[in-house]
């Protein structure tokens, strides 16, 4: 069985989204999307709905992921939320080992921690005890003028994440140091200490002390973002957490489990009517990525 993953990327409202899907599952998804697109284009009510949304703008800004929920109850889900630090991290995590999950990464460049977790509750409404949310953020909230009120606000935002994710598992990155501004390191260290202490009261939270892995040569030239080699190391650590020992391939060992996965994906795609524009965009992305995989 082909356990490689392919990444579907699209942009939506100040965020870069990537959904990493097993390559062997793409043909069936593409077929279903093609059928759904043909059905939508021949359905006047859906066309009318799309035109209404274009005029009012009331629905068109809803997250594309609401129309493209490939993760459902029979799949393990890993959601990575981050500012620009996480770029490419979800794809690396999907490929480091077979996680048996759909790995989705949402990157919001220059976002504060509150911006990173915007819509968190709706993103994880179907998550359960076998799923994981991974959050990396906070560096854009800190500067050398950070006062006690700002520090308290930042810590409170991290506590909010812990409370929101009680029905699933949370891996919470501490705030990484910024090599471009050494004055902030003591502030970051103080906030991280408070985050760690707060997390001790939550059994579903695991704090990932990212600064224990880092040194100055692990950053890119801007002294802010991580090098790819560091991201790979991070993914190795993460995979040890999110893959239960002895169940590395629990979702790909048997023909029955593979069929169940494909049926679940079909049901997810067909569960609710998609706006034609969103459906078409999703189909084209999937088809392009699939063809590229066949003929690299």
N, C-alpha and C positions, 0 to 999 in steps of 0.2 A: 504494500500500500504506500502511496506517495504521501509522506507526512510533511512536505514542505509547505510553507505559507506564502501567500501573495498579499500585497498590501493595496487596498482600495483607498485612495486619498481624494478628499474634496474639501472645499473651503465653505465656511458658513459663519457669517456674522462675527468677525474678529477672532475666528478660531480655525485652526487647521486640524481636520479630523482624519484619522487613518484607522480603517478596520482591517484586521489581519485575518484572512480566511484560509483554510486548507485548500491547496490547489486542486486536490481530487474532488472537492465539492463544487467547484466553479461551474462545470458544464450544466449541472442540474439547475443551479441558480440562474444562469444565463437563459436557459430555456424557459423557466418560469417567468422571468422578467420580460422576455420577448412576448409571451402569451398575454401577460398582464398589460403590457403596453398596447398591444393590438386591441384588447378589450376596452381599455380606457379611451383610445382614439375613436372607437365606434360607439361610445356612450355619451350622448348629448348632455346628460345630467352632470357628468364629471367635467365635461368641457365648460359647461355653464358655471360650475363651482370654481374652476380654475380662473375663469374670466372675472368672477366676482372677487376672488381673493387678490387678483392683480390690481383691480380698481381700488379696493378698500385697504389693502395691505395688512388687514387684521390677522390673516392666517399665514401669509407668505413668509413671515420671519420665524415661524416655528422651526424648531431644530429638525434638520433633515433626518437625524437619527430616529425621530419619532416615526418617520415613514420607512425607515430602513432598519428595523430591529431584527438583526440576524441572531441575536442572542436571546434564547428563551429558556424555559424551565429545564429542559433536558440537556442544556449545554452549560458548561462552566464558563463564567464570564470574568474577565479581568479588564478593568477600566483604569487607564492612567490619565490623570488630570495634572496639567503642569503649565508653567510659563515656558519660555523658549528653552529651558534646560532639558526638557523631555524629548525634544525633536529627535525622531528616529528610534527612541527608546522602545516604543511598543513593538516595532518591527523586529528589533534585536531580541527582545524578550520572547516573541513568538517563535523565533528561529533558534534560540539558544538550546532549547530542548522542546520536545513535544509536550506542550502544557495541557493538551486536551481541552482547550478553551478558545473562545473567540476573544482576541486581545484587541481592545479599542483604545486608541490614544487621542486625546483632545488637547491640542497645544494652543495656548493663548499668549502670544508674544507680548511682553511688557505689562502683563496683567498683575494686579495685586492678588493677594491670596483670596480675597472675596471674589475677584473676577474669575480666578481659576475654578472656584467651586460653584460658580453661578449655575443654577439648574441641577445641582447635584442630586437633590431629592428625586426629581423626575428621571434622571439618568439611571438611578439604581432601584427604581420601583419594583423591578422583577428579580432583584438580586437576593440570594439566600446565603446559607451558611457555608456553601462550597465555593462562593464567589469572592472576588477581591477588588477593593478600590485602592489605588495607589495614588497618593497626592504628593506633588513636589512643587513648592512655591514659597512665597514669603520674602524672597530676596529683593523684590521691587518695593516692598513696604518699608525697608530699612535704609536710613541714611545717617550721617554723622550728627545730624541735628535732631535725632529721634528722642522725644521726651517721654516721660513716664506714662502719659496718657496714650500716646501712640503705641508704646510697648504693650500696655494693657489691652488695647484694641486688637493688636496682632495676635496675642495669646488667646484672647476670646474667640477670634476667628478660627483658630486651630481647635479649640474646645468645641466649637459649633460643628466642625467636621466629625469629631468623635461622637457627638450626640446623634447626628443625622445618620450615621452608618451603623447603628446598633444591631440592625438585622442582618448584617453581613460582616466581612472581615476588612479591616483597614490597615494598610501599611502607610505610615506617615513619615515622610522624610523630614529630618530636621532642616533648618534653613542653612544652605551652604554659605561658607565664607566667600567674600569677594576680594580677590587679590588686587583689584584695581583701587581699593579703598580700605586700607588696613585699620582705619579709625573705627569702622563699623564692627570689627570682629568681636570686641567685648560686648557690644550690644546684642549681636547675634548669639553669642555664647550664653548670655543671660536669658534671652528669650527661649533658646533651645532647652535650657535647664528647666524652665517653667513648663514647656511643652512636655518634656519627659516626665516630670512629676505629675502632671495632669493625666497623662496616659496610663499611669499605674493604676488608676481607679477603673479602667475599662479593660475587660478581658478580651475584647475583640480587636484591640489595637496593638499593633507592633510598631515601635518607633525604629526607624532606620537612620542611624547616626552617620550620615553621609560624610561628614568631615573627617571621620576616622580613616576613610579611604583616600583622602585627598592630600596632595601637596602642590606646591606652586607649578610644578612641571606637568600637572594633570589638567591644566586649563589651556584653552586656546589662546591665541595672541591677544584677544580682547580682555583676558584675565577675568572673565565672567563665566563663560560657558565651558562645559566639560569636553575633553577630547573623546573621540570615538572609543579609544582603548579603555577609558574609564567607564564609559557607558556599558561596554561589554562586561567589565568586572561587576558593575552594579547589577546587570541582568543575571549574571551567574549567582549572585547572592539572592536576588529576588526569586529565581527559579527554585532554589532550595526551600523557600518559604511557601510559594504558591502551589508547588507540586507535592502532594502528600507522599510520604515515603512508601514505596511499593506499589503506587498506583499511577506511575508515570504515563502509562498508555491505556488507562481505564476506559477511554472513550474511543479507542481505535483498535482494540484487539480482535473484535469479532465482527462478522458480517452483519449480525443483528444490530449492534450498536451503531454501525455506519449507516444502515438503513434508517434507524430511528433519527439520527442526526439529519439526514437528508429530508425526511418527512417534516421534521421540526422546522427546518429552514424554509421549506415550501409553505408551511402554515404561517410562518412569520411574515413572509413576503406577501402572502395573499390575505392576511388578516384584515386589513383595512384598505379602503380605496386610497390610492396615491394620486396626488396632483400630477398631471401629465408631465409637466416640466421637470419635476423632481424625479419621477419614474424614468423618464428618458435619460436624464443625466446619470442616474445610477446605472442604468443598463449600458450606456455607452462606456462608462468607466470600467465596469466589469468585463465587457466584451473586449475592450482594448487591452486590459491587463491579461486576460486569458489568452488572447491571440499572441501577445508579446511573450507569454510563457511558452507557447507552442513553437514559436519561431523567433527566438531571441536574436 
